Amino acid sequence: WQVACMAEWRWVNVPGGFTEELVADACDYGGLGRCCIVVQTNATSSFHVTFSHSSSPSRGTGNPVLRFVVGKRKNSMTSVGLGNPYINKEPIDCTRDPEALLTDSETRSRTYWFLYDRNVATAAMGVQAPTPDLCRLLCRFQDKKGFRAEACENLRYISVSSGKKPVSVRIVRVCEPPDITITKHLFDPETWTGLPWNGASYIFTLDDVHRKLVERAQGLLAASPIAPFYGFVDREFLCLNVYRLLDPLRRAEMFPGMGSDDILWKSCHSEITHRLQGVVQSAPWTYWPLRYDRADCTAITVAPTGPGCSQVVNEWLRAVQNAAVLRNGAMRNEMLTVTFAFEVFPVQGENAVQARRDVLRQIQALLEEEWGVMEFKGPELVWWQTHTQYIPFSAYSE
């Protein structure tokens, strides 16, 4: 068992026979249970990256180490699981994404990253650099099997090991685990709460029947194995967000020639109130009958019931744009969606993706059978405080 030095271009040459070599101590970076390692290799035989409580070799000890295997089972998968070997010889999840497997030629190298962050109970791996879009496998341990989070709470040492054949791996970087959430700047994954976010839009609220139906769809996701990947919209904020007037990046559109940082939200609120007086007064006789169109695991998309309804929708949108002199921040397919959840962590991994397919089928079957037509009436002008919570426009105060 050897400890590699921490120099740049640090190569670790590991003999075959499942030999392990210690390469880092998490306490030098993110602390216990928090570390990320980036490696580069042209290996064509499997290698392992292990996060452990102990600096001793883990194979055959029964210790609940967190272990990633790249190129497992003749390079058919890359996996993550507990134990060395895995508990019951099965990983928690795996990926068959070609990018996450070994290269097929020693003339080409690949860069992989691996992390565990106990603050969000997340194990993940990916390629190139640790970002959400380059993640290829992710497991959340905030689930009913609570022992997984407990087992990884104090992971400290990181080692690289070979499979049956020797491997050479370059240690590119060891660091504190970065934020790999999709909702960065909108949602805090540690406290599981929304971050302050200002905006203004027109919404339609749901009637009681359809709100309860959306809650049932939400409940199907909440009861699924992938629930820890998602945040949920509180029932009182379920709505059709049809015309998005302002968000933190668009203040300058209201006052051309001024920088966003020079414009107070209070000024934006006052100006919108002035511009939209006429449209607000028309709310009581604004009426859209909308049918179910499609759904995914986070939102339900509705559509006009016919050409007459489509014309009414288009005329109303044109009236708002003419009055506000602000474009709609929502695309056509976005403005007719009721969002009930949002993806916080990327759903990556064979088991996670299959669970998403399963719950999506349940959600779609429920809505196809029971949505029918909802009569959306009386749009409301609201002020957003987070990306999922709003207050009446009149209740805003800076």
C-alpha positions as CSV (number, residue, x, y, z in Angstrom):
1,W,0.0,0.0,0.0
2,Q,1.6,3.2,-1.1
3,V,0.7,6.9,-0.9
4,A,1.2,8.8,-4.2
5,C,2.7,12.3,-4.1
6,M,0.4,15.3,-4.9
7,A,2.4,16.7,-7.8
8,E,1.0,17.8,-11.2
9,W,1.0,15.1,-13.9
10,R,0.9,12.5,-11.1
11,W,0.8,9.1,-12.6
12,V,-0.3,6.1,-10.6
13,N,0.9,2.8,-12.0
14,V,-1.1,0.0,-10.3
15,P,-0.1,-3.7,-10.8
16,G,-2.8,-6.2,-11.7
17,G,-4.6,-8.5,-9.2
18,F,-6.9,-5.8,-7.7
19,T,-4.0,-3.9,-6.2
20,E,-5.0,-0.7,-4.4
21,E,-3.1,2.5,-4.1
22,L,-4.0,5.4,-1.8
23,V,-4.0,8.8,-3.7
24,A,-5.8,11.4,-1.5
25,D,-7.1,12.3,1.9
26,A,-10.5,14.1,1.8
27,C,-9.6,16.0,4.9
28,D,-7.1,18.0,2.8
29,Y,-10.0,19.2,0.6
30,G,-13.7,19.1,1.4
31,G,-13.4,17.3,4.7
32,L,-14.9,14.0,5.8
33,G,-17.4,12.6,3.4
34,R,-16.7,15.4,0.8
35,C,-14.3,15.0,-2.1
36,C,-14.0,14.9,-5.8
37,I,-11.2,13.3,-7.9
38,V,-10.5,13.8,-11.6
39,V,-8.5,11.2,-13.5
40,Q,-7.2,10.6,-17.0
41,T,-6.3,7.3,-18.5
42,N,-6.0,5.4,-21.8
43,A,-6.5,2.1,-19.9
44,T,-8.4,-0.6,-21.8
45,S,-8.9,-2.8,-18.7
46,S,-11.1,-1.9,-15.8
47,F,-10.0,0.3,-12.9
48,H,-11.7,1.2,-9.6
49,V,-11.9,4.4,-7.6
50,T,-12.8,3.8,-3.9
51,F,-13.8,6.2,-1.1
52,S,-13.2,4.6,2.2
53,H,-13.1,5.3,6.0
54,S,-9.8,3.5,6.3
55,S,-6.4,4.0,4.7
56,S,-6.0,0.2,4.6
57,P,-6.8,-1.9,1.5
58,S,-10.5,-2.5,1.4
59,R,-10.9,-5.7,-0.8
60,G,-12.4,-8.6,1.1
61,T,-12.7,-6.6,4.4
62,G,-16.5,-6.2,4.4
63,N,-16.1,-2.5,5.0
64,P,-18.9,-0.4,3.4
65,V,-16.7,1.5,1.0
66,L,-18.1,3.5,-1.8
67,R,-16.6,2.1,-5.0
68,F,-16.8,3.1,-8.7
69,V,-15.7,0.6,-11.3
70,V,-15.0,1.8,-14.9
71,G,-15.3,-0.8,-17.6
72,K,-16.9,-3.5,-15.4
73,R,-18.0,-6.8,-17.0
74,K,-15.8,-6.6,-20.1
75,N,-16.4,-2.9,-20.5
76,S,-20.1,-3.2,-20.7
77,M,-20.9,-0.8,-17.9
78,T,-19.5,1.6,-15.3
79,S,-20.9,1.1,-11.9
80,V,-21.2,2.4,-8.3
81,G,-22.0,0.5,-5.2
82,L,-21.0,-0.2,-1.6
83,G,-18.4,-2.8,-0.6
84,N,-15.4,-4.4,-2.2
85,P,-16.7,-6.6,-3.7
86,Y,-20.2,-5.1,-3.9
87,I,-22.8,-6.1,-1.4
88,N,-24.5,-9.2,-2.9
89,K,-22.1,-8.6,-5.8
90,E,-24.5,-6.1,-7.3
91,P,-23.9,-2.3,-7.8
92,I,-26.5,0.3,-6.7
93,D,-26.6,1.6,-10.2
94,C,-24.6,1.6,-13.4
95,T,-24.4,3.4,-16.8
96,R,-23.8,1.9,-20.2
97,D,-23.2,5.3,-21.8
98,P,-20.2,4.8,-24.2
99,E,-18.5,8.0,-22.9
100,A,-18.4,6.5,-19.4
101,L,-16.8,3.3,-20.5
102,L,-13.1,2.6,-21.2
103,T,-11.5,3.8,-24.4
104,D,-11.2,1.2,-27.1
105,S,-7.7,2.2,-28.1
106,E,-4.6,3.0,-26.0
107,T,-3.9,5.8,-28.4
108,R,-6.9,7.8,-27.0
109,S,-7.3,8.8,-23.4
110,R,-10.4,9.8,-21.5
111,T,-11.0,12.0,-18.4
112,Y,-13.4,10.8,-15.7
113,W,-14.5,12.4,-12.4
114,F,-15.9,10.8,-9.3
115,L,-17.3,12.4,-6.2
116,Y,-19.1,11.9,-2.9
117,D,-20.7,14.8,-1.0
118,R,-22.3,14.0,2.3
119,N,-23.9,17.4,2.5
120,V,-26.3,16.4,-0.2
121,A,-25.9,12.6,0.2
122,T,-24.8,12.2,-3.4
123,A,-22.4,9.9,-5.3
124,A,-21.7,10.7,-8.9
125,M,-19.3,10.2,-11.8
126,G,-19.0,11.7,-15.2
127,V,-16.6,12.7,-18.0
128,Q,-14.3,15.6,-18.8
129,A,-15.3,18.0,-15.9
130,P,-17.7,17.7,-12.9
131,T,-20.8,19.5,-14.2
132,P,-24.5,18.5,-14.4
133,D,-24.5,18.0,-18.2
134,L,-21.4,15.9,-18.1
135,C,-22.6,13.6,-15.3
136,R,-23.2,10.0,-16.4
137,L,-24.1,8.3,-13.2
138,L,-25.6,9.7,-10.0
139,C,-27.0,8.1,-6.8
140,R,-28.8,10.0,-4.1
141,F,-28.7,8.3,-0.7
142,Q,-31.6,10.4,0.8
143,D,-34.0,7.5,0.5
144,K,-35.7,4.9,2.6
145,K,-32.4,2.9,2.7
146,G,-30.9,5.4,5.1
147,F,-27.9,3.1,5.9
148,R,-26.3,4.2,2.7
149,A,-26.0,7.8,3.8
150,E,-24.8,6.6,7.2
151,A,-22.2,4.3,5.7
152,C,-20.7,7.2,3.6
153,E,-20.9,9.9,6.3
154,N,-17.2,9.8,7.2
155,L,-15.6,8.6,4.0
156,R,-12.0,10.0,4.0
157,Y,-9.5,8.2,1.9
158,I,-9.5,7.8,-1.9
159,S,-7.7,5.0,-3.7
160,V,-7.3,3.8,-7.2
161,S,-7.1,0.1,-7.9
162,S,-6.7,-2.3,-10.8
163,G,-8.9,-5.2,-11.9
164,K,-7.2,-8.3,-13.0
165,K,-4.8,-6.4,-15.2
166,P,-2.4,-3.5,-14.4
167,V,-3.5,0.0,-15.2
168,S,-1.9,3.5,-15.3
169,V,-4.0,6.5,-14.3
170,R,-3.1,10.2,-14.2
171,I,-4.5,12.0,-11.2
172,V,-5.5,15.3,-12.7
173,R,-7.0,17.0,-9.7
174,V,-8.4,16.3,-6.2
175,C,-10.7,19.0,-4.8
176,E,-13.8,19.8,-2.8
177,P,-16.9,18.5,-4.6
178,P,-18.5,21.1,-6.8
179,D,-22.2,21.8,-7.1
180,I,-23.6,19.6,-9.8
181,T,-27.2,20.5,-9.4
182,I,-29.3,21.6,-12.3
183,T,-31.0,24.3,-10.3
184,K,-27.9,26.2,-9.3
185,H,-28.7,29.8,-8.2
186,L,-32.4,28.9,-7.9
187,F,-32.4,26.2,-5.2
188,D,-30.2,25.2,-2.2
189,P,-29.7,21.4,-2.3
190,E,-28.4,21.4,1.3
191,T,-31.3,23.1,3.0
192,W,-33.7,21.9,0.2
193,T,-35.2,25.4,-0.1
194,G,-35.6,27.9,-2.9
195,L,-33.3,30.8,-3.2
196,P,-34.6,34.4,-3.6
197,W,-35.6,35.0,-7.2
198,N,-37.5,38.1,-8.4
199,G,-39.8,38.1,-11.3
200,A,-43.3,39.1,-12.6
201,S,-45.8,37.1,-14.7
202,Y,-49.4,36.4,-15.5
203,I,-50.7,33.1,-14.2
204,F,-53.9,31.1,-14.2
205,T,-54.6,29.1,-11.0
206,L,-56.2,25.7,-11.0
207,D,-59.7,24.7,-10.0
208,D,-60.0,22.3,-7.0
209,V,-60.6,19.2,-9.2
210,H,-57.6,19.7,-11.4
211,R,-55.4,20.8,-8.5
212,K,-56.1,17.5,-6.7
213,L,-55.4,15.7,-10.0
214,V,-52.0,17.4,-10.3
215,E,-51.3,16.6,-6.7
216,R,-51.9,12.9,-7.4
217,A,-49.5,13.1,-10.4
218,Q,-47.0,14.8,-8.0
219,G,-47.6,12.0,-5.5
220,L,-46.7,9.3,-8.0
221,L,-43.3,11.0,-8.5
222,A,-42.9,11.5,-4.7
223,A,-43.5,7.8,-4.1
224,S,-41.0,6.6,-6.7
225,P,-37.3,5.7,-6.2
226,I,-36.2,8.9,-8.0
227,A,-38.0,11.3,-5.7
228,P,-34.7,12.4,-4.1
229,F,-33.6,13.8,-7.5
230,Y,-36.6,16.3,-7.6
231,G,-37.9,19.3,-5.7
232,F,-41.7,19.7,-5.6
233,V,-43.9,22.8,-6.0
234,D,-46.2,23.4,-3.0
235,R,-49.8,22.8,-3.8
236,E,-50.8,26.5,-3.3
237,F,-48.4,27.6,-6.0
238,L,-49.5,25.1,-8.7
239,C,-50.4,27.3,-11.7
240,L,-50.3,27.9,-15.5
241,N,-47.5,30.5,-15.8
242,V,-48.6,31.9,-19.2
243,Y,-46.9,35.2,-19.6
244,R,-43.5,35.8,-18.1
245,L,-42.8,39.5,-18.0
246,L,-39.7,39.9,-16.0
247,D,-36.9,37.8,-14.4
248,P,-33.5,38.8,-12.8
249,L,-31.8,38.9,-16.2
250,R,-34.4,41.0,-18.1
251,R,-34.8,44.2,-16.1
252,A,-33.0,46.2,-18.7
253,E,-35.7,45.4,-21.2
254,M,-38.1,47.5,-19.3
255,F,-35.8,50.5,-19.2
256,P,-33.6,50.4,-22.4
257,G,-30.3,52.1,-22.0
258,M,-29.9,51.3,-18.3
259,G,-27.9,48.4,-16.8
260,S,-29.8,45.8,-14.9
261,D,-27.8,46.5,-11.7
262,D,-28.9,50.2,-11.8
263,I,-32.7,49.3,-11.9
264,L,-34.6,48.7,-8.6
265,W,-37.2,46.0,-8.5
266,K,-39.5,48.6,-6.9
267,S,-39.3,50.7,-10.1
268,C,-40.1,47.6,-12.2
269,H,-43.1,46.8,-10.1
270,S,-44.5,50.3,-10.4
271,E,-43.9,50.5,-14.2
272,I,-45.6,47.1,-14.8
273,T,-48.6,48.2,-12.6
274,H,-48.9,51.3,-14.8
275,R,-48.6,49.6,-18.1
276,L,-51.0,46.7,-17.5
277,Q,-53.9,48.6,-15.9
278,G,-56.2,47.9,-18.9
279,V,-55.2,44.2,-19.2
280,V,-55.8,43.6,-15.5
281,Q,-59.3,45.0,-15.7
282,S,-60.1,42.4,-18.5
283,A,-59.3,39.4,-16.3
284,P,-62.9,38.6,-15.2
285,W,-64.0,37.8,-18.8
286,T,-60.7,36.1,-19.9
287,Y,-61.6,32.4,-20.5
288,W,-59.5,29.6,-21.9
289,P,-60.9,26.0,-22.1
290,L,-57.7,23.8,-22.3
291,R,-57.4,20.0,-22.8
292,Y,-54.6,17.7,-21.7
293,D,-51.8,17.4,-24.3
294,R,-48.8,15.6,-22.8
295,A,-46.8,15.3,-19.6
296,D,-43.4,14.5,-18.3
297,C,-42.1,13.9,-14.7
298,T,-42.2,17.6,-13.8
299,A,-45.0,19.3,-15.8
300,I,-48.3,18.9,-17.6
301,T,-48.8,20.5,-21.0
302,V,-52.3,21.6,-22.0
303,A,-53.6,22.8,-25.4
304,P,-56.5,24.8,-26.7
305,T,-59.7,22.8,-27.3
306,G,-60.1,24.2,-30.8
307,P,-59.3,27.0,-33.3
308,G,-61.6,29.5,-31.5
309,C,-59.7,28.9,-28.2
310,S,-56.4,29.2,-30.0
311,Q,-57.4,32.6,-31.4
312,V,-58.5,33.8,-28.0
313,V,-55.2,32.8,-26.5
314,N,-53.2,34.5,-29.3
315,E,-55.3,37.7,-29.0
316,W,-54.8,37.9,-25.2
317,L,-51.0,37.3,-25.6
318,R,-50.8,40.1,-28.2
319,A,-52.8,42.5,-25.9
320,V,-50.4,41.8,-23.0
321,Q,-47.3,42.3,-25.1
322,N,-48.6,45.6,-26.6
323,A,-49.5,46.9,-23.2
324,A,-46.4,45.8,-21.3
325,V,-43.9,46.4,-24.2
326,L,-42.2,43.2,-22.9
327,R,-41.9,39.9,-24.8
328,N,-43.0,36.7,-23.2
329,G,-40.1,35.0,-21.5
330,A,-41.8,31.6,-22.0
331,M,-41.7,29.7,-25.3
332,R,-45.1,28.6,-26.7
333,N,-44.7,25.1,-25.2
334,E,-43.6,26.5,-21.8
335,M,-46.5,28.9,-21.4
336,L,-49.1,26.2,-21.4
337,T,-47.5,24.0,-18.8
338,V,-48.4,23.4,-15.2
339,T,-45.1,22.6,-13.4
340,F,-45.4,20.4,-10.3
341,A,-41.8,19.4,-9.8
342,F,-38.3,20.3,-10.9
343,E,-35.2,18.2,-11.4
344,V,-32.5,19.2,-8.9
345,F,-30.0,16.5,-9.6
346,P,-29.5,14.9,-13.1
347,V,-31.3,11.6,-13.4
348,Q,-28.4,9.5,-14.7
349,G,-27.9,5.7,-14.4
350,E,-29.7,2.7,-15.8
351,N,-31.9,2.1,-12.7
352,A,-32.8,5.8,-12.3
353,V,-33.7,6.2,-15.9
354,Q,-35.9,3.1,-15.8
355,A,-37.6,4.4,-12.7
356,R,-38.3,7.6,-14.5
357,R,-39.9,5.8,-17.4
358,D,-42.1,3.8,-15.1
359,V,-43.4,6.8,-13.2
360,L,-43.9,8.7,-16.4
361,R,-46.2,6.0,-17.7
362,Q,-48.2,6.2,-14.5
363,I,-48.5,10.0,-14.7
364,Q,-49.5,9.9,-18.3
365,A,-52.1,7.2,-17.8
366,L,-53.7,9.1,-14.9
367,L,-53.9,12.4,-16.8
368,E,-55.1,10.9,-20.1
369,E,-58.0,9.3,-18.2
370,E,-59.0,12.1,-15.9
371,W,-57.9,15.6,-17.1
372,G,-60.7,16.2,-19.7
373,V,-61.0,20.0,-20.2
374,M,-60.3,22.6,-17.6
375,E,-61.8,26.1,-17.9
376,F,-59.0,28.5,-17.0
377,K,-60.5,31.9,-16.0
378,G,-59.3,35.2,-14.5
379,P,-55.5,35.4,-15.0
380,E,-53.7,37.0,-12.1
381,L,-50.6,39.3,-12.1
382,V,-48.1,37.9,-9.5
383,W,-44.7,38.6,-8.2
384,W,-42.3,35.7,-7.8
385,Q,-40.2,35.4,-4.6
386,T,-38.5,32.2,-5.6
387,H,-38.7,30.3,-8.8
388,T,-41.7,28.3,-7.5
389,Q,-43.4,30.7,-5.0
390,Y,-45.3,33.9,-5.7
391,I,-47.4,36.5,-4.0
392,P,-50.2,38.7,-5.4
393,F,-48.7,41.6,-7.3
394,S,-50.4,44.1,-4.9
395,A,-48.6,42.4,-1.9
396,Y,-45.1,43.1,-3.2
397,S,-42.9,45.4,-1.1
398,E,-39.1,45.8,-1.5
